């Protein structure tokens, strides 16, 4: 009897020890730099974290305000970096690498609790891998597509239910001409807005015509080895042709206005009939009026294959190399990026990198299908993230503006910009190589 009592006592202690172990496990806390509640993204993230807590009671995720790469490096150097952080497409390139501040994910991604790489659109890996190691996973992309005022298109006899009828720049011009409405000497409705919301829209326009901006090219060094270096390509014939066509839409064909005001506002109030914009703009079109608008993959230059501005929005998730809980951090990353990617993507108005979601009914229906088709079929293009914006972007923007306003011919403006960028690139590259 005494033995039985002792055994029962030991079993009780063991049970208490087990509970204590669970309690201890519940103390694993992960700090995440991200969005707090109050915005659509923050509210979606808070809901997902709540669901994660329900299924992973031993892990607690606490949100802290997201910061940029520079502040992350400072936090990392001073020992106060978060366990996980959201970033943009360039984050892996800036913070990753053998001696970087981000944790390589290969062993987790390819391990027993991993995610098959084939589940993602191939483009994701182009900005997530540094020296053969994965340092981040992106949830969604901010794609660009053509938005069309459906009522205008129907009234002009252009649209009667066809699937993506504006396929190239000839089609675009045909539609823009028919959609441009003049009363006396005034244009009351412009067929298309070509200038774009920002620099990325203009790069996208160049790549739609198979143009080039900056590429990495191989050259033979003095010792006979082959090395890569960045080369300015603004004088590429397709780049010049793209900017020439943009200028012609304004000045020769009279179907697009010069830059003025907010193009989104002008589109929504019916002043502009078409424009190319990001998938985030869908959020401005409430579900009740989706039927008033059409979306189509961005039309490409005539006879061109067509590229697209590639790169994730701020939905790239990475783990700090300094985390004391890498397994738990991966568990949360997997939960968000793989299991809960759909609600997060929908909240942000993005286009998912997971192929199964791109094939889902939501993303194969209006207005999302145009973006899904584009991310799956257009050639991805980008200027390397490692090239600082101040090395080239202002010169390209200046050339664009001068050509659009007819202050200079596109070829002259781009030639001048190419010379400035080439000099800046050479100086930057030389400094970078010496610092290695």
C-alpha positions in Angstrom: 0.0 0.0 0.0 2.8 2.3 0.9 4.5 1.6 -2.4 1.3 2.4 -4.2 0.9 5.7 -2.5 4.5 6.6 -3.2 4.1 5.6 -6.9 0.9 7.7 -7.1 2.8 10.6 -5.5 5.6 10.3 -8.0 3.1 10.1 -10.9 1.5 13.3 -9.5 4.8 15.0 -9.4 5.5 13.8 -13.0 2.2 15.3 -14.1 3.0 18.5 -12.4 6.4 18.6 -14.0 4.8 18.0 -17.4 2.4 20.9 -16.8 5.3 23.0 -15.7 7.1 22.1 -18.9 4.1 23.2 -20.9 3.9 26.4 -18.9 7.6 26.9 -19.7 7.0 26.3 -23.4 4.2 28.8 -23.3 6.8 31.5 -22.4 8.4 31.4 -25.8 7.8 34.9 -27.1 8.5 36.1 -30.6 8.8 39.8 -31.4 7.7 40.7 -34.9 8.3 44.0 -36.7 5.1 44.5 -38.7 1.8 46.4 -38.7 -0.4 47.0 -35.7 -4.2 46.9 -35.7 -6.0 49.9 -37.3 -5.2 49.3 -41.0 -6.6 46.5 -43.2 -3.1 44.9 -43.2 -2.7 45.3 -39.4 -6.2 44.0 -38.7 -5.6 40.9 -40.9 -2.2 40.3 -39.3 -3.7 40.6 -35.8 -6.4 38.0 -36.7 -3.9 35.6 -38.1 -1.7 35.9 -35.0 -4.8 35.2 -32.8 -5.4 32.0 -34.8 -1.8 31.0 -34.5 -2.0 31.4 -30.7 -5.0 29.2 -30.6 -3.2 26.3 -32.4 0.3 27.0 -30.9 -0.3 27.8 -27.2 3.4 27.5 -26.5 4.3 30.4 -28.8 3.3 34.1 -28.3 3.9 36.6 -31.1 4.0 40.3 -30.2 3.8 43.0 -32.9 6.1 46.0 -32.9 6.1 48.8 -35.4 7.9 47.8 -38.6 11.1 49.6 -39.3 13.5 49.9 -42.3 16.7 48.0 -43.0 19.0 50.6 -41.5 17.1 50.5 -38.1 17.1 46.7 -38.2 20.9 46.7 -38.6 21.2 49.0 -35.6 18.9 46.8 -33.5 20.9 43.8 -34.6 24.2 45.3 -33.8 23.0 46.4 -30.3 21.4 43.0 -29.5 17.8 44.1 -29.6 16.7 42.9 -33.1 13.2 41.3 -33.3 12.8 37.6 -34.0 11.0 38.3 -37.3 10.6 41.3 -39.5 8.6 42.3 -42.5 10.6 43.9 -45.4 10.4 44.6 -49.1 12.0 42.8 -52.0 15.4 44.2 -51.4 15.6 43.2 -47.8 17.3 39.9 -48.4 19.9 41.5 -50.6 20.6 44.2 -48.0 20.5 42.2 -44.8 21.2 38.6 -46.0 24.4 36.9 -46.9 27.0 34.8 -45.1 27.8 37.6 -42.6 24.4 39.2 -42.7 21.7 39.8 -40.1 19.1 37.4 -41.4 18.9 33.6 -40.7 19.3 31.3 -43.7 16.1 29.4 -44.2 17.2 26.5 -46.4 17.2 23.8 -43.6 13.7 24.9 -42.5 12.2 25.4 -45.9 13.5 22.1 -47.2 13.1 20.2 -43.9 10.3 17.9 -42.7 8.2 20.9 -41.7 9.1 22.9 -44.8 7.3 24.1 -47.9 7.9 22.7 -51.4 9.6 25.4 -53.4 7.6 24.4 -56.4 4.5 25.7 -54.6 5.7 29.3 -55.3 5.9 31.3 -58.5 9.5 31.0 -59.7 10.0 34.8 -59.6 9.9 34.8 -55.8 13.3 33.1 -55.6 15.0 35.8 -57.7 14.9 38.3 -54.9 14.9 35.9 -51.9 18.1 34.0 -52.5 21.6 35.4 -51.7 24.6 33.2 -52.5 22.5 30.1 -52.7 20.6 30.6 -49.4 17.0 31.7 -48.9 16.7 34.6 -46.5 13.0 35.7 -46.9 9.7 34.5 -48.2 7.2 36.9 -49.8 3.4 36.5 -49.5 2.2 38.7 -52.3 3.2 40.9 -55.2 2.0 44.3 -56.2 1.3 43.7 -59.9 0.5 46.2 -62.5 -2.3 45.8 -65.0 -4.6 47.8 -67.3 -7.7 49.3 -65.8 -10.6 50.3 -68.2 -13.8 52.2 -67.6 -16.3 49.5 -68.8 -19.1 51.9 -69.4 -16.9 54.0 -71.7 -15.7 51.0 -73.6 -19.3 49.7 -74.1 -20.5 53.1 -75.2 -17.7 53.3 -77.7 -18.6 49.9 -79.1 -15.3 48.4 -78.1 -16.3 45.9 -75.4 -18.9 43.2 -75.5 -17.6 40.5 -73.2 -14.3 39.6 -74.9 -11.5 38.2 -72.8 -8.6 40.7 -72.5 -9.1 42.4 -75.9 -6.3 45.0 -75.4 -3.3 42.8 -76.0 -0.6 45.1 -77.4 0.1 48.8 -78.0 -1.7 48.9 -81.3 -4.9 47.7 -79.6 -4.2 50.2 -76.8 -4.0 53.1 -79.3 -7.2 51.9 -81.1 -9.1 51.9 -77.8 -7.6 55.2 -76.7 -8.6 56.9 -79.9 -12.2 55.7 -79.6 -12.4 56.5 -75.9 -11.1 60.1 -76.2 -14.0 62.5 -76.4 -13.7 66.2 -77.5 -16.2 68.9 -77.3 -15.3 72.0 -79.4 -11.6 72.5 -78.6 -11.6 70.7 -75.3 -10.9 67.1 -74.4 -13.6 66.1 -71.8 -12.5 62.4 -71.7 -9.0 61.1 -72.2 -8.6 57.6 -73.7 -5.5 56.7 -71.7 -3.1 58.1 -69.1 0.5 57.1 -70.0 2.6 58.9 -67.5 2.2 56.5 -64.6 1.8 57.0 -60.9 5.5 56.7 -60.0 8.9 55.5 -61.3 8.0 51.9 -61.1 5.1 52.4 -63.5 7.5 53.9 -66.0 10.0 51.1 -65.7 7.1 48.7 -66.3 6.3 50.5 -69.5 9.8 50.1 -70.8 9.9 46.4 -70.0 6.5 45.9 -71.7 8.4 46.8 -74.9 11.3 44.5 -74.0 13.4 47.5 -73.3 16.3 47.6 -70.8 17.4 50.0 -68.0 20.4 48.5 -66.1 21.7 45.0 -66.6 24.5 42.9 -65.3 27.0 42.2 -68.1 30.1 39.9 -68.2 33.5 41.4 -69.0 37.0 40.0 -69.0 39.2 41.3 -66.3 43.0 42.0 -66.6 43.8 38.5 -65.2 41.7 36.8 -67.9 38.8 36.0 -65.6 35.2 36.9 -66.4 33.4 39.2 -64.0 29.9 40.8 -63.9 29.3 44.5 -63.6 26.2 46.7 -64.0 25.8 48.5 -67.3 23.4 51.3 -68.1 21.2 50.4 -71.1 18.9 53.4 -71.5 19.9 53.7 -75.1 18.6 50.3 -76.0 16.4 50.6 -79.1 13.4 49.2 -77.3 13.8 51.6 -74.4 14.0 54.6 -76.8 10.9 53.3 -78.7 8.9 52.9 -75.5 9.5 56.4 -74.4 8.9 57.7 -77.9 5.6 55.9 -78.0 4.6 57.3 -74.6 5.4 60.8 -75.9 3.5 60.2 -79.2 0.3 59.1 -77.3 0.3 62.6 -75.9 1.6 64.8 -78.7 1.0 62.9 -82.0 -2.2 61.0 -81.3 -3.7 63.3 -78.6 -5.2 60.4 -76.6 -3.3 61.0 -73.3 -2.8 64.2 -71.3 0.3 65.7 -69.8 0.9 64.9 -66.1 -1.6 66.8 -63.9 -3.3 65.9 -60.6 -4.0 62.4 -59.4 -4.5 59.9 -62.2 -6.5 57.6 -59.9 -9.0 60.3 -59.0 -9.3 61.3 -62.7 -9.9 57.7 -63.6 -12.6 57.2 -60.9 -14.4 60.3 -61.8 -14.5 59.3 -65.5 -12.0 61.8 -66.8 -9.6 59.1 -67.9 -10.9 55.9 -69.5 -7.8 53.7 -69.1 -4.6 53.7 -67.0 -2.0 51.1 -65.9 -1.9 50.8 -62.1 -1.1 48.4 -59.3 -3.3 45.7 -57.9 -3.6 47.8 -54.7 -5.8 50.2 -56.7 -8.5 47.4 -56.7 -9.1 48.5 -53.1 -10.4 51.8 -54.5 -13.0 49.9 -56.5 -15.5 48.6 -53.9 -17.0 45.2 -54.6 -20.3 46.8 -55.5 -18.8 48.7 -58.5 -16.3 46.1 -59.8 -18.8 45.6 -62.7 -18.1 49.2 -63.8 -14.5 48.5 -64.5 -12.4 46.0 -66.5 -8.8 44.8 -65.8 -6.5 43.3 -68.4 -2.9 42.2 -68.4 -0.7 45.2 -69.3 -0.6 45.4 -73.1 2.9 44.8 -74.6 4.8 46.5 -77.4 3.8 45.3 -80.9 5.7 42.1 -81.7 7.3 42.0 -78.2 7.2 39.3 -75.6 6.7 41.7 -72.8 8.2 41.9 -69.3 6.7 43.1 -66.0 8.0 45.1 -63.1 8.8 42.2 -60.7 9.1 42.5 -56.9 7.2 41.9 -53.7 5.5 44.6 -51.8 6.3 45.0 -48.1 5.1 41.4 -47.4 8.6 39.7 -47.3 9.0 37.9 -44.0 12.5 37.1 -42.6 14.0 35.7 -39.4 16.8 37.5 -37.5 20.0 35.5 -37.3 20.1 36.5 -33.6 16.8 34.9 -32.6 17.0 32.4 -29.7 13.9 30.6 -31.1 14.5 29.8 -34.7 12.2 26.7 -34.8 9.3 28.7 -33.3 10.0 31.6 -35.6 9.9 29.3 -38.6 6.7 27.8 -37.3 5.0 31.2 -37.4 6.6 32.1 -40.7 5.2 28.9 -42.3 1.8 29.5 -40.8 1.6 33.0 -42.2 3.3 32.6 -45.6 1.9 29.2 -46.4 -1.3 28.4 -44.4 -2.7 31.9 -44.1 -1.4 33.6 -47.2 -4.8 34.1 -48.7 -6.5 36.3 -46.1 -3.3 38.3 -45.7 -3.0 38.8 -49.5 -6.7 39.8 -49.8 -6.4 42.4 -47.0 -3.4 44.0 -48.8 -4.9 43.9 -52.3 -1.9 42.0 -53.6 -1.4 39.0 -55.9 -0.2 35.8 -54.2 3.1 34.0 -54.9 1.5 30.6 -54.1 0.5 28.9 -57.3 -2.5 27.2 -55.7 -4.0 30.5 -54.8 -3.4 31.9 -58.3 -5.5 29.0 -59.5 -8.2 29.6 -56.9 -11.6 30.8 -58.1 -11.1 34.2 -56.5 -7.9 35.0 -58.5 -9.3 33.4 -61.7 -12.3 35.8 -61.6 -12.7 39.6 -62.2 -10.9 41.8 -61.3 -8.0 39.6 -60.1 -7.5 37.3 -63.1 -5.6 39.9 -65.2 -3.0 40.2 -62.5 -2.8 36.4 -62.0 -2.3 35.8 -65.7 0.4 38.4 -65.8 2.5 37.1 -62.9 2.4 33.6 -64.3 3.1 34.5 -68.0 5.1 37.8 -68.3 8.9 37.8 -68.0 10.0 39.3 -64.6 12.2 42.3 -64.8 13.9 44.6 -62.2 16.9 46.7 -61.6 19.1 45.0 -59.1 18.1 46.0 -55.6 21.7 46.5 -54.6 22.1 49.5 -56.9 21.2 52.6 -54.9 18.3 54.7 -56.1 20.5 57.9 -56.1 22.8 56.3 -58.7 20.3 56.2 -61.5 16.6 56.9 -60.7 16.6 60.7 -60.8 18.4 60.7 -64.1 15.9 58.3 -65.7 13.0 60.2 -64.3 14.4 63.5 -65.7 14.8 61.9 -69.1 11.3 60.6 -69.0 9.9 64.0 -68.0 11.8 65.9 -70.7 10.6 63.5 -73.4 7.0 63.5 -72.2 7.0 67.3 -72.2 8.8 67.4 -75.6 11.6 69.4 -74.1 14.0 66.9 -75.7 13.6 64.0 -78.1 13.5 60.7 -76.3 16.7 59.5 -77.9 18.6 62.6 -76.8 17.1 62.6 -73.3 18.0 58.9 -72.7 21.5 59.3 -74.2 22.2 62.1 -71.8 20.8 60.2 -68.9 22.7 57.1 -69.9 26.0 59.0 -69.8 25.3 60.3 -66.3 24.2 56.9 -65.0 27.1 55.1 -66.5 29.6 57.4 -64.7 27.6 57.0 -61.4 27.5 53.3 -61.8 31.2 53.0 -62.4 32.0 55.0 -59.4 29.6 53.1 -57.2 30.7 49.7 -58.4 34.4 50.5 -57.9 33.7 51.7 -54.3 31.7 48.6 -53.7 34.3 46.2 -55.0 37.0 47.8 -52.9 34.8 47.4 -49.8 34.5 43.6 -50.3 
